[in-house]
């Protein structure tokens, strides 16, 4: 009789960070089409929640994944960070959020024009996600 043993380690978590900076790095091709489960609805009454974690110089999300959002839909950034930072949303008007180290913070905003808008970490110069507003 054969016995098979599997060891599965680690914890998988999906987190989204929103950071945008005026004048931050240039835009990549923007052709990503994956969407996180938390943003599959575009009902304006349901907020899109993006969790951002910054720890020891690493930030997540950091993959510029596309997050679908409805025009005027509330977007909520839940931020936990061990360092001061500034998150920017490259929209019109732009949104900038000051992140304080050691404080769990929540930032909310809406975007009223269709388009694709990056959220970036100013300090780490990383595109966290791209908001596809329609």
VMD Tcl script that builds the backbone (N, CA, C; Angstrom):
set m [mol new atoms 402]
animate dup $m
set s [atomselect $m all]
$s set {name element resname resid chain x y z} {
  {N N UNK 1 A 0.842 -1.167 0.000}
  {CA C UNK 1 A 0.000 0.000 0.000}
  {C C UNK 1 A 0.896 1.242 0.000}
  {N N UNK 2 A 0.640 2.140 -0.880}
  {CA C UNK 2 A 1.436 3.349 -0.975}
  {C C UNK 2 A 0.770 4.457 -0.189}
  {N N UNK 3 A 1.595 5.207 0.450}
  {CA C UNK 3 A 1.080 6.355 1.209}
  {C C UNK 3 A 1.665 7.622 0.591}
  {N N UNK 4 A 0.787 8.545 0.272}
  {CA C UNK 4 A 1.231 9.797 -0.327}
  {C C UNK 4 A 1.031 10.906 0.689}
  {N N UNK 5 A 2.034 11.683 0.865}
  {CA C UNK 5 A 1.966 12.804 1.797}
  {C C UNK 5 A 2.303 14.074 1.042}
  {N N UNK 6 A 1.502 15.070 1.275}
  {CA C UNK 6 A 1.751 16.370 0.650}
  {C C UNK 6 A 1.913 17.410 1.735}
  {N N UNK 7 A 2.860 18.246 1.548}
  {CA C UNK 7 A 3.063 19.355 2.458}
  {C C UNK 7 A 2.790 20.617 1.668}
  {N N UNK 8 A 1.798 21.322 2.100}
  {CA C UNK 8 A 1.454 22.569 1.426}
  {C C UNK 8 A 1.674 23.676 2.432}
  {N N UNK 9 A 2.498 24.602 2.113}
  {CA C UNK 9 A 2.806 25.676 3.053}
  {C C UNK 9 A 2.516 27.028 2.471}
  {N N UNK 10 A 2.374 27.960 3.360}
  {CA C UNK 10 A 2.190 29.342 2.944}
  {C C UNK 10 A 0.755 29.780 2.957}
  {N N UNK 11 A 0.598 31.001 2.956}
  {CA C UNK 11 A -0.720 31.594 2.936}
  {C C UNK 11 A -0.803 32.483 1.714}
  {N N UNK 12 A -1.829 32.266 0.932}
  {CA C UNK 12 A -2.015 33.098 -0.257}
  {C C UNK 12 A -3.013 34.188 0.083}
  {N N UNK 13 A -2.700 35.385 -0.253}
  {CA C UNK 13 A -3.640 36.475 -0.043}
  {C C UNK 13 A -3.592 37.400 -1.233}
  {N N UNK 14 A -4.747 37.927 -1.553}
  {CA C UNK 14 A -4.836 38.865 -2.659}
  {C C UNK 14 A -5.026 40.237 -2.047}
  {N N UNK 15 A -4.137 41.111 -2.359}
  {CA C UNK 15 A -4.222 42.460 -1.846}
  {C C UNK 15 A -4.030 43.419 -2.988}
  {N N UNK 16 A -4.629 44.540 -2.834}
  {CA C UNK 16 A -4.547 45.537 -3.885}
  {C C UNK 16 A -4.148 46.859 -3.280}
  {N N UNK 17 A -3.261 47.506 -3.933}
  {CA C UNK 17 A -2.794 48.773 -3.449}
  {C C UNK 17 A -3.092 49.814 -4.498}
  {N N UNK 18 A -3.462 50.949 -3.999}
  {CA C UNK 18 A -3.715 52.016 -4.945}
  {C C UNK 18 A -2.760 53.146 -4.651}
  {N N UNK 19 A -1.963 53.462 -5.625}
  {CA C UNK 19 A -1.025 54.536 -5.443}
  {C C UNK 19 A -0.813 55.206 -6.778}
  {N N UNK 20 A -0.889 56.511 -6.818}
  {CA C UNK 20 A -0.644 57.233 -8.051}
  {C C UNK 20 A 0.143 58.482 -7.766}
  {N N UNK 21 A 1.076 58.848 -8.635}
  {CA C UNK 21 A 1.890 60.017 -8.405}
  {C C UNK 21 A 1.963 60.825 -9.677}
  {N N UNK 22 A 1.727 62.104 -9.556}
  {CA C UNK 22 A 1.882 62.972 -10.708}
  {C C UNK 22 A 3.347 62.969 -11.097}
  {N N UNK 23 A 3.621 62.622 -12.322}
  {CA C UNK 23 A 4.990 62.595 -12.774}
  {C C UNK 23 A 5.725 61.305 -12.432}
  {N N UNK 24 A 5.049 60.333 -11.858}
  {CA C UNK 24 A 5.683 59.057 -11.547}
  {C C UNK 24 A 5.918 58.314 -12.849}
  {N N UNK 25 A 6.685 57.247 -12.806}
  {CA C UNK 25 A 7.040 56.445 -13.964}
  {C C UNK 25 A 6.038 56.464 -15.089}
  {N N UNK 26 A 6.467 56.066 -16.264}
  {CA C UNK 26 A 5.569 56.102 -17.407}
  {C C UNK 26 A 4.627 54.913 -17.419}
  {N N UNK 27 A 3.569 55.067 -18.171}
  {CA C UNK 27 A 2.504 54.069 -18.262}
  {C C UNK 27 A 2.981 52.881 -19.077}
  {N N UNK 28 A 2.688 51.673 -18.594}
  {CA C UNK 28 A 2.995 50.492 -19.389}
  {C C UNK 28 A 1.874 50.286 -20.381}
  {N N UNK 29 A 1.886 49.164 -21.092}
  {CA C UNK 29 A 0.953 48.985 -22.199}
  {C C UNK 29 A -0.510 49.000 -21.780}
  {N N UNK 30 A -0.820 48.690 -20.518}
  {CA C UNK 30 A -2.197 48.810 -20.030}
  {C C UNK 30 A -3.160 47.804 -20.614}
  {N N UNK 31 A -2.680 46.694 -21.174}
  {CA C UNK 31 A -3.562 45.732 -21.806}
  {C C UNK 31 A -4.019 44.615 -20.877}
  {N N UNK 32 A -3.702 44.698 -19.594}
  {CA C UNK 32 A -4.110 43.648 -18.660}
  {C C UNK 32 A -5.630 43.588 -18.582}
  {N N UNK 33 A -6.160 42.380 -18.474}
  {CA C UNK 33 A -7.610 42.241 -18.428}
  {C C UNK 33 A -8.091 41.489 -17.210}
  {N N UNK 34 A -7.190 40.984 -16.368}
  {CA C UNK 34 A -7.609 40.273 -15.169}
  {C C UNK 34 A -8.265 41.235 -14.201}
  {N N UNK 35 A -9.273 40.749 -13.510}
  {CA C UNK 35 A -9.930 41.569 -12.505}
  {C C UNK 35 A -10.062 40.778 -11.222}
  {N N UNK 36 A -9.819 41.427 -10.085}
  {CA C UNK 36 A -9.984 40.730 -8.821}
  {C C UNK 36 A -11.453 40.489 -8.538}
  {N N UNK 37 A -11.737 39.447 -7.764}
  {CA C UNK 37 A -13.122 39.113 -7.458}
  {C C UNK 37 A -13.855 40.268 -6.791}
  {N N UNK 38 A -13.165 41.039 -5.960}
  {CA C UNK 38 A -13.827 42.109 -5.229}
  {C C UNK 38 A -14.306 43.235 -6.132}
  {N N UNK 39 A -13.893 43.245 -7.398}
  {CA C UNK 39 A -14.287 44.343 -8.270}
  {C C UNK 39 A -15.121 43.883 -9.460}
  {N N UNK 40 A -15.691 42.680 -9.391}
  {CA C UNK 40 A -16.430 42.194 -10.539}
  {C C UNK 40 A -17.780 42.875 -10.693}
  {N N UNK 41 A -18.308 43.471 -9.657}
  {CA C UNK 41 A -19.567 44.180 -9.783}
  {C C UNK 41 A -19.301 45.645 -10.058}
  {N N UNK 42 A -20.145 46.263 -10.841}
  {CA C UNK 42 A -19.975 47.688 -11.117}
  {C C UNK 42 A -21.141 48.491 -10.574}
  {N N UNK 43 A -21.926 47.893 -9.695}
  {CA C UNK 43 A -23.017 48.636 -9.088}
  {C C UNK 43 A -22.424 49.775 -8.281}
  {N N UNK 44 A -22.908 50.998 -8.518}
  {CA C UNK 44 A -22.333 52.155 -7.852}
  {C C UNK 44 A -22.581 52.150 -6.350}
  {N N UNK 45 A -23.510 51.344 -5.851}
  {CA C UNK 45 A -23.782 51.314 -4.419}
  {C C UNK 45 A -22.831 50.398 -3.657}
  {N N UNK 46 A -22.069 49.569 -4.363}
  {CA C UNK 46 A -21.153 48.636 -3.724}
  {C C UNK 46 A -19.729 49.155 -3.924}
  {N N UNK 47 A -19.011 49.460 -2.835}
  {CA C UNK 47 A -17.644 49.977 -3.018}
  {C C UNK 47 A -16.682 48.892 -3.490}
  {N N UNK 48 A -15.684 49.309 -4.246}
  {CA C UNK 48 A -14.580 48.434 -4.627}
  {C C UNK 48 A -13.520 48.635 -3.543}
  {N N UNK 49 A -13.112 47.539 -2.911}
  {CA C UNK 49 A -12.143 47.624 -1.821}
  {C C UNK 49 A -10.803 47.079 -2.300}
  {N N UNK 50 A -9.773 47.876 -2.093}
  {CA C UNK 50 A -8.422 47.492 -2.463}
  {C C UNK 50 A -7.566 47.554 -1.204}
  {N N UNK 51 A -7.012 46.402 -0.825}
  {CA C UNK 51 A -6.148 46.327 0.349}
  {C C UNK 51 A -4.707 46.530 -0.075}
  {N N UNK 52 A -4.015 47.438 0.620}
  {CA C UNK 52 A -2.628 47.763 0.316}
  {C C UNK 52 A -1.787 47.480 1.560}
  {N N UNK 53 A -0.722 46.715 1.359}
  {CA C UNK 53 A 0.182 46.396 2.453}
  {C C UNK 53 A 1.595 46.800 2.069}
  {N N UNK 54 A 2.224 47.578 2.929}
  {CA C UNK 54 A 3.611 47.966 2.716}
  {C C UNK 54 A 4.393 47.523 3.938}
  {N N UNK 55 A 5.432 46.704 3.702}
  {CA C UNK 55 A 6.208 46.156 4.803}
  {C C UNK 55 A 7.655 45.980 4.375}
  {N N UNK 56 A 8.546 46.634 5.080}
  {CA C UNK 56 A 9.975 46.460 4.871}
  {C C UNK 56 A 10.386 46.702 3.410}
  {N N UNK 57 A 9.854 47.758 2.814}
  {CA C UNK 57 A 10.209 48.124 1.445}
  {C C UNK 57 A 9.491 47.358 0.356}
  {N N UNK 58 A 8.582 46.461 0.726}
  {CA C UNK 58 A 7.777 45.698 -0.238}
  {C C UNK 58 A 6.339 46.175 -0.140}
  {N N UNK 59 A 5.654 46.277 -1.275}
  {CA C UNK 59 A 4.263 46.719 -1.283}
  {C C UNK 59 A 3.434 45.778 -2.149}
  {N N UNK 60 A 2.237 45.510 -1.705}
  {CA C UNK 60 A 1.307 44.704 -2.506}
  {C C UNK 60 A -0.036 45.402 -2.495}
  {N N UNK 61 A -0.710 45.382 -3.584}
  {CA C UNK 61 A -0.320 44.808 -4.866}
  {C C UNK 61 A 0.769 45.654 -5.519}
  {N N UNK 62 A 1.463 45.052 -6.453}
  {CA C UNK 62 A 2.523 45.756 -7.172}
  {C C UNK 62 A 2.605 45.321 -8.629}
  {N N UNK 63 A 1.489 44.786 -9.148}
  {CA C UNK 63 A 1.517 44.188 -10.482}
  {C C UNK 63 A 0.710 44.943 -11.539}
  {N N UNK 64 A 0.202 46.123 -11.207}
  {CA C UNK 64 A -0.562 46.942 -12.153}
  {C C UNK 64 A -1.766 46.204 -12.732}
  {N N UNK 65 A -2.307 45.264 -11.964}
  {CA C UNK 65 A -3.484 44.515 -12.401}
  {C C UNK 65 A -4.657 45.482 -12.619}
  {N N UNK 66 A -5.480 45.192 -13.605}
  {CA C UNK 66 A -6.634 46.026 -13.904}
  {C C UNK 66 A -7.780 45.684 -12.944}
  {N N UNK 67 A -8.350 46.724 -12.349}
  {CA C UNK 67 A -9.504 46.586 -11.459}
  {C C UNK 67 A -10.650 47.365 -12.103}
  {N N UNK 68 A -11.750 46.674 -12.401}
  {CA C UNK 68 A -12.897 47.329 -13.042}
  {C C UNK 68 A -13.742 48.052 -12.004}
  {N N UNK 69 A -14.119 49.297 -12.349}
  {CA C UNK 69 A -14.886 50.166 -11.467}
  {C C UNK 69 A -15.922 50.903 -12.308}
  {N N UNK 70 A -17.086 51.113 -11.744}
  {CA C UNK 70 A -18.106 51.892 -12.433}
  {C C UNK 70 A -17.875 53.384 -12.264}
  {N N UNK 71 A -18.329 54.180 -13.220}
  {CA C UNK 71 A -18.249 55.632 -13.105}
  {C C UNK 71 A -19.004 56.044 -11.841}
  {N N UNK 72 A -18.352 56.811 -10.979}
  {CA C UNK 72 A -18.975 57.288 -9.750}
  {C C UNK 72 A -19.029 56.268 -8.624}
  {N N UNK 73 A -18.523 55.070 -8.848}
  {CA C UNK 73 A -18.537 54.035 -7.815}
  {C C UNK 73 A -17.473 54.350 -6.761}
  {N N UNK 74 A -17.816 54.150 -5.491}
  {CA C UNK 74 A -16.866 54.409 -4.420}
  {C C UNK 74 A -15.732 53.383 -4.467}
  {N N UNK 75 A -14.520 53.894 -4.301}
  {CA C UNK 75 A -13.317 53.067 -4.229}
  {C C UNK 75 A -12.733 53.294 -2.842}
  {N N UNK 76 A -12.450 52.204 -2.153}
  {CA C UNK 76 A -11.918 52.300 -0.794}
  {C C UNK 76 A -10.555 51.628 -0.743}
  {N N UNK 77 A -9.561 52.380 -0.303}
  {CA C UNK 77 A -8.216 51.842 -0.117}
  {C C UNK 77 A -8.009 51.595 1.375}
  {N N UNK 78 A -7.750 50.346 1.732}
  {CA C UNK 78 A -7.410 49.998 3.110}
  {C C UNK 78 A -5.902 49.827 3.140}
  {N N UNK 79 A -5.212 50.708 3.865}
  {CA C UNK 79 A -3.757 50.743 3.815}
  {C C UNK 79 A -3.146 50.430 5.176}
  {N N UNK 80 A -2.215 49.476 5.170}
  {CA C UNK 80 A -1.402 49.155 6.339}
  {C C UNK 80 A 0.042 49.288 5.899}
  {N N UNK 81 A 0.811 50.120 6.614}
  {CA C UNK 81 A 2.187 50.376 6.183}
  {C C UNK 81 A 3.110 50.572 7.375}
  {N N UNK 82 A 4.351 50.122 7.220}
  {CA C UNK 82 A 5.357 50.354 8.251}
  {C C UNK 82 A 6.242 51.552 7.893}
  {N N UNK 83 A 5.875 52.279 6.826}
  {CA C UNK 83 A 6.661 53.437 6.390}
  {C C UNK 83 A 5.723 54.535 5.888}
  {N N UNK 84 A 6.154 55.775 6.032}
  {CA C UNK 84 A 5.407 56.885 5.452}
  {C C UNK 84 A 5.485 56.770 3.939}
  {N N UNK 85 A 4.400 57.105 3.268}
  {CA C UNK 85 A 4.345 57.020 1.808}
  {C C UNK 85 A 3.265 57.975 1.337}
  {N N UNK 86 A 3.142 58.099 0.062}
  {CA C UNK 86 A 2.055 58.871 -0.536}
  {C C UNK 86 A 1.527 58.066 -1.711}
  {N N UNK 87 A 0.226 57.850 -1.720}
  {CA C UNK 87 A -0.413 57.133 -2.805}
  {C C UNK 87 A -1.093 58.143 -3.716}
  {N N UNK 88 A -0.923 57.958 -5.010}
  {CA C UNK 88 A -1.517 58.872 -5.986}
  {C C UNK 88 A -2.386 58.094 -6.963}
  {N N UNK 89 A -3.532 58.685 -7.268}
  {CA C UNK 89 A -4.419 58.156 -8.297}
  {C C UNK 89 A -4.352 59.143 -9.448}
  {N N UNK 90 A -3.876 58.692 -10.592}
  {CA C UNK 90 A -3.718 59.565 -11.759}
  {C C UNK 90 A -5.053 59.705 -12.484}
  {N N UNK 91 A -5.921 60.499 -11.908}
  {CA C UNK 91 A -7.236 60.757 -12.497}
  {C C UNK 91 A -7.395 62.261 -12.624}
  {N N UNK 92 A -8.535 62.693 -13.113}
  {CA C UNK 92 A -8.805 64.120 -13.245}
  {C C UNK 92 A -10.125 64.431 -12.543}
  {N N UNK 93 A -10.065 65.033 -11.346}
  {CA C UNK 93 A -8.857 65.496 -10.658}
  {C C UNK 93 A -8.096 64.339 -10.034}
  {N N UNK 94 A -6.793 64.585 -9.785}
  {CA C UNK 94 A -5.958 63.572 -9.143}
  {C C UNK 94 A -6.335 63.441 -7.678}
  {N N UNK 95 A -6.057 62.271 -7.126}
  {CA C UNK 95 A -6.257 62.031 -5.699}
  {C C UNK 95 A -4.902 61.649 -5.116}
  {N N UNK 96 A -4.552 62.243 -3.974}
  {CA C UNK 96 A -3.307 61.915 -3.286}
  {C C UNK 96 A -3.640 61.638 -1.829}
  {N N UNK 97 A -3.047 60.567 -1.295}
  {CA C UNK 97 A -3.320 60.165 0.077}
  {C C UNK 97 A -2.006 60.003 0.830}
  {N N UNK 98 A -1.897 60.691 1.962}
  {CA C UNK 98 A -0.705 60.625 2.791}
  {C C UNK 98 A -0.809 59.434 3.735}
  {N N UNK 99 A 0.125 58.525 3.620}
  {CA C UNK 99 A 0.145 57.311 4.437}
  {C C UNK 99 A 1.123 57.518 5.585}
  {N N UNK 100 A 0.659 57.245 6.792}
  {CA C UNK 100 A 1.494 57.369 7.990}
  {C C UNK 100 A 1.895 55.985 8.478}
  {N N UNK 101 A 3.171 55.817 8.761}
  {CA C UNK 101 A 3.693 54.537 9.243}
  {C C UNK 101 A 2.997 54.124 10.533}
  {N N UNK 102 A 2.661 52.825 10.611}
  {CA C UNK 102 A 2.091 52.268 11.828}
  {C C UNK 102 A 0.621 52.540 12.052}
  {N N UNK 103 A -0.025 53.236 11.128}
  {CA C UNK 103 A -1.455 53.528 11.256}
  {C C UNK 103 A -2.229 52.797 10.175}
  {N N UNK 104 A -3.248 52.037 10.559}
  {CA C UNK 104 A -4.155 51.462 9.570}
  {C C UNK 104 A -5.050 52.595 9.092}
  {N N UNK 105 A -5.097 52.806 7.791}
  {CA C UNK 105 A -5.848 53.928 7.243}
  {C C UNK 105 A -6.797 53.470 6.156}
  {N N UNK 106 A -7.877 54.228 6.007}
  {CA C UNK 106 A -8.872 53.965 4.976}
  {C C UNK 106 A -9.085 55.267 4.206}
  {N N UNK 107 A -8.963 55.182 2.868}
  {CA C UNK 107 A -9.168 56.332 1.997}
  {C C UNK 107 A -10.271 55.985 1.000}
  {N N UNK 108 A -11.216 56.895 0.796}
  {CA C UNK 108 A -12.278 56.661 -0.178}
  {C C UNK 108 A -12.315 57.798 -1.189}
  {N N UNK 109 A -12.697 57.436 -2.420}
  {CA C UNK 109 A -12.817 58.424 -3.486}
  {C C UNK 109 A -13.652 57.830 -4.602}
  {N N UNK 110 A -14.021 58.650 -5.553}
  {CA C UNK 110 A -14.736 58.210 -6.752}
  {C C UNK 110 A -14.056 58.828 -7.974}
  {N N UNK 111 A -14.324 58.240 -9.130}
  {CA C UNK 111 A -13.851 58.796 -10.399}
  {C C UNK 111 A -15.074 58.920 -11.292}
  {N N UNK 112 A -15.263 60.110 -11.845}
  {CA C UNK 112 A -16.482 60.398 -12.599}
  {C C UNK 112 A -16.321 60.383 -14.114}
  {N N UNK 113 A -15.145 60.006 -14.598}
  {CA C UNK 113 A -14.911 59.962 -16.048}
  {C C UNK 113 A -14.402 58.583 -16.454}
  {N N UNK 114 A -14.966 58.001 -17.527}
  {CA C UNK 114 A -14.463 56.709 -18.004}
  {C C UNK 114 A -12.995 56.816 -18.417}
  {N N UNK 115 A -12.280 55.721 -18.254}
  {CA C UNK 115 A -10.871 55.684 -18.648}
  {C C UNK 115 A -10.104 54.711 -17.768}
  {N N UNK 116 A -8.797 54.674 -17.974}
  {CA C UNK 116 A -7.917 53.828 -17.173}
  {C C UNK 116 A -6.980 54.733 -16.389}
  {N N UNK 117 A -6.925 54.509 -15.078}
  {CA C UNK 117 A -6.177 55.378 -14.181}
  {C C UNK 117 A -5.276 54.543 -13.273}
  {N N UNK 118 A -3.996 54.915 -13.211}
  {CA C UNK 118 A -3.038 54.203 -12.374}
  {C C UNK 118 A -3.090 54.689 -10.938}
  {N N UNK 119 A -2.827 53.763 -10.045}
  {CA C UNK 119 A -2.614 54.094 -8.637}
  {C C UNK 119 A -1.173 53.711 -8.334}
  {N N UNK 120 A -0.404 54.648 -7.803}
  {CA C UNK 120 A 1.019 54.428 -7.591}
  {C C UNK 120 A 1.461 54.789 -6.180}
  {N N UNK 121 A 2.533 54.130 -5.745}
  {CA C UNK 121 A 3.231 54.495 -4.516}
  {C C UNK 121 A 4.302 55.502 -4.906}
  {N N UNK 122 A 4.241 56.678 -4.303}
  {CA C UNK 122 A 5.215 57.715 -4.623}
  {C C UNK 122 A 6.610 57.320 -4.133}
  {N N UNK 123 A 6.705 56.855 -2.905}
  {CA C UNK 123 A 8.013 56.521 -2.325}
  {C C UNK 123 A 8.683 55.342 -3.025}
  {N N UNK 124 A 7.920 54.313 -3.349}
  {CA C UNK 124 A 8.501 53.119 -3.964}
  {C C UNK 124 A 8.478 53.168 -5.490}
  {N N UNK 125 A 7.800 54.174 -6.061}
  {CA C UNK 125 A 7.681 54.332 -7.507}
  {C C UNK 125 A 7.199 53.060 -8.185}
  {N N UNK 126 A 6.066 52.534 -7.671}
  {CA C UNK 126 A 5.497 51.297 -8.153}
  {C C UNK 126 A 4.028 51.530 -8.502}
  {N N UNK 127 A 3.585 51.023 -9.655}
  {CA C UNK 127 A 2.166 51.044 -10.001}
  {C C UNK 127 A 1.517 49.857 -9.320}
  {N N UNK 128 A 0.546 50.154 -8.458}
  {CA C UNK 128 A -0.120 49.095 -7.717}
  {C C UNK 128 A -1.196 48.432 -8.545}
  {N N UNK 129 A -2.132 49.220 -9.024}
  {CA C UNK 129 A -3.220 48.710 -9.868}
  {C C UNK 129 A -3.560 49.786 -10.886}
  {N N UNK 130 A -4.356 49.359 -11.874}
  {CA C UNK 130 A -4.921 50.307 -12.840}
  {C C UNK 130 A -6.427 50.192 -12.715}
  {N N UNK 131 A -7.086 51.307 -12.503}
  {CA C UNK 131 A -8.538 51.340 -12.417}
  {C C UNK 131 A -9.104 51.513 -13.812}
  {N N UNK 132 A -9.934 50.587 -14.239}
  {CA C UNK 132 A -10.620 50.702 -15.530}
  {C C UNK 132 A -12.035 51.148 -15.214}
  {N N UNK 133 A -12.302 52.428 -15.452}
  {CA C UNK 133 A -13.584 53.036 -15.099}
  {C C UNK 133 A -14.475 53.082 -16.330}
  {N N UNK 134 A -15.674 52.482 -16.217}
  {CA C UNK 134 A -16.616 52.496 -17.343}
  {C C UNK 134 A -18.032 52.545 -16.838}
}
mol reanalyze $m
mol bondsrecalc $m
mol representation Tube
mol addrep $m
